[in-house]
Amino acid sequence: MPPPLHPPPLNVQTPGFAHYSLAWSPFHNSRLALASSANYGLVGNGRLHIVSLLPGSVNGLNIDKQFDTQDGLFDVAWSEIHENQLAVASGDGSIKLFDVMINVREGDLPIRIWHEHTREAFSVDWSNIRKDQFMSCSWEGSIKIWTPELQRSVTTIPAHQACVYQALYSPHLPDIVASCSADGTLRIFDIRAPVSAQSLTNPVALPALTVPGSATELLTLDWNKYQQFYIATGGVDKVIRVWDCRMIRLGADANSSGPGGGQIGGACEAYLAGHEYAVRKVNWSPHRADVLASASYDMTCRIWTTKQGVPSSLLYIHDAHSEFVSGCAWSLYDEGILGTCAWDCRLNVFRPEF
Amino acid sequence: MSASLARRLKAIAPILARSASSQSSAVQALLQKNASDVVITFAMRSPMGKAKKGQLKDVPVDELLSELLRASLEKTKLDPAKIDDIAVGTCHPPSPLYISRAAALAAGIPDSVPISTINRLCSSGLMAIRSIAHSIQAGDAEIGLALGVESMTLHPRPTPMLSEGVAKTTKANDAVQPMGWTSEMVAEAYGISREKQDHYALISHTRAAEALQRGFFNDEILPIKLSDKILAQDDTVRPGVTAQSLAGLKPVFPQWGPATTTAGNASGVGDGAGLVLLMRRDRAEKEGMEILGKWIGSAVVGVEPKLMGVGPIKAIPAVLERFGLEKEDVDIFEINEAFASQFAYCVETLDIPIEKINPNGGSIALTHPLGLTGVRQAITGLSELRRRNESVLCTSMCVGSGMGAAAIFINEARR
């Protein structure tokens, strides 16, 4: 019997612009955004693409609009309050807000620019609880909280003394954020706690919890959407780990645990090895508590289960890309639809079968 | 622009360096799995204690051995009747074979299981692993235990006495001199300054303190019950050591050579025990044991007794050459820090990046219970490779009386 045929992934190319991240719209099930950079993000411009799914068309995806920026774009997040707005993180440290409908000419300008980060801004995340708030992180080590209304950041958290690669809001609690860093740690902050730097010489905010997640750099994290305080991490050591951080103490207790700062801990609940190169992005399924996707420098995107007692925790390997896979994201509306983007300038959208 | 380019290239460098490092064909050959391989299915140690002051100061060697064996059997669920042989590396306790045999029997190992002890000073633990590995390779045994133990508190180095006739030979006389003297001789012969020694010592102390704080040693320590207390942490690491505090220490051997050795840049004096369970791969699979890693092989060499600390400079290239390896093929080196003088000279002569050597500190910070160290290096190195998801470990040490030893292990496990 011939093997079952999988339909090829929907596919669109953005020649000359290598992808860094993609994000599905929380308002429209067929719309997504793609952050990209010329020259693989090393030098040169950035470009934000707005892409829509066109079932039945030749390649199934259409680039509706693009916005050009001075420096490379490393991440993008859709507004949770305004269906046409989205924020991007740029290599020059700036955070920009675009409106898809403000449509004057090619290369439209952003409707807001904030320039407070002093180094590359590497991730942005919009709160899905406090929908007027979003967050960015940067290689200078800080996390900043913003609202579109204010000209300046609402809060700055000096989170790490090394590059912060990703910072995300808890999907369950409005004031809890997690970050991961080149220092190998995953940290959870309670943004209600006063930002009391430990000292002038060590100006780092006290995390509620520090998880020593890896001996090498942690490049990505994601909160499980079903289990509170379950966080997946991935990084240079090629391994995805799932941490149970429920031992965390929050609120008034968060920064009262004495000198040295916060709690240290986190129980490693799952150890998913298989990627042959560093893991660049992890993304939990919004529909299944045990399923996550990972994008890697080994040019694959893999899908894993954290269920115990299965023959293999690796469910699926997507190997259609021919360069580093930089982003992966599950559709928020259509269960089982996954988008992947890569340095081969191709965006894939497909339904992995497992 | 150029600053940001440099920053972005630097950010991607570790990702590419680690990911793109293609393994040499020699490494690929060593990574292959065969039924006759000697594999390690368990490798843990007792917590270590500071000599004379620490948690093990009153614990006799037989009790330490016995409790480590008991805890290891419990943890591995290994039926002790299946053990074919045991080797214990230890240097200075009197009647070591008798107390080791007694310890095994007291731990519930049946009298049908034989035991031996091995003494090649600082490499004794490694020699115990080697002896069991060789027995398995020869077909004399399928399952064996290798241990290393020392109580520097209860059994410090006894002063060797030579007959007049033997002592007339200069090198013979050099071979029995105190280790501190050989440290000063290396410092003098190769011009290793006090500052350089303190620099390498500080690296050891800093790395060990950080590893302790990050809980890394918990992966290698088997909590054991001694005199009604569960001991689970080393008490040997001193956090907060600084360049200033090291520079302020007085020489401990003012009578010899340049007098650059101090309590802060020499290996710590400590007590402890460790254990490695080895078996043929097919037997491990049959027994349902998780395989942590694989024994590849070793080299032992002799060097000039007066400069005993240079042993690794001869031993490491010897073992690498045996298996067709380049030093770049090795992911982690565990090189014993007997003294910062000899360690600094070895590191710089071997020309290996310090990032690859003793990533969680060495004997200067952790202490150096002589019989344990060879076993501890294997345990510590394999544990760090698991954490990094890397493969090749080279352990090495200088050996009193003027020798060196080195061995290659392969990590096969994930954390």
Chai-1 contact restraints between the chains, C-beta under 6 A:
chainA,res_idxA,chainB,res_idxB,connection_type,confidence,min_distance_angstrom,max_distance_angstrom,comment,restraint_id
A,L42,B,L5,contact,1.0,0.0,6.0,A-B,restraint_1
A,L42,B,R8,contact,1.0,0.0,6.0,A-B,restraint_2
A,V43,B,L5,contact,1.0,0.0,6.0,A-B,restraint_3
A,P212,B,R214,contact,1.0,0.0,6.0,A-B,restraint_4
A,A215,B,R387,contact,1.0,0.0,6.0,A-B,restraint_5
A,A215,B,R388,contact,1.0,0.0,6.0,A-B,restraint_6
A,V236,B,P14,contact,1.0,0.0,6.0,A-B,restraint_7
A,V236,B,I15,contact,1.0,0.0,6.0,A-B,restraint_8
A,V236,B,R18,contact,1.0,0.0,6.0,A-B,restraint_9
A,D237,B,R388,contact,1.0,0.0,6.0,A-B,restraint_10
A,D237,B,N389,contact,1.0,0.0,6.0,A-B,restraint_11
A,K238,B,N389,contact,1.0,0.0,6.0,A-B,restraint_12
A,V239,B,N389,contact,1.0,0.0,6.0,A-B,restraint_13
A,Y271,B,R414,contact,1.0,0.0,6.0,A-B,restraint_14
A,A273,B,R414,contact,1.0,0.0,6.0,A-B,restraint_15
A,Y277,B,S19,contact,1.0,0.0,6.0,A-B,restraint_16
A,A278,B,I15,contact,1.0,0.0,6.0,A-B,restraint_17
A,A278,B,S19,contact,1.0,0.0,6.0,A-B,restraint_18
A,Y297,B,I15,contact,1.0,0.0,6.0,A-B,restraint_19
A,Y297,B,S19,contact,1.0,0.0,6.0,A-B,restraint_20
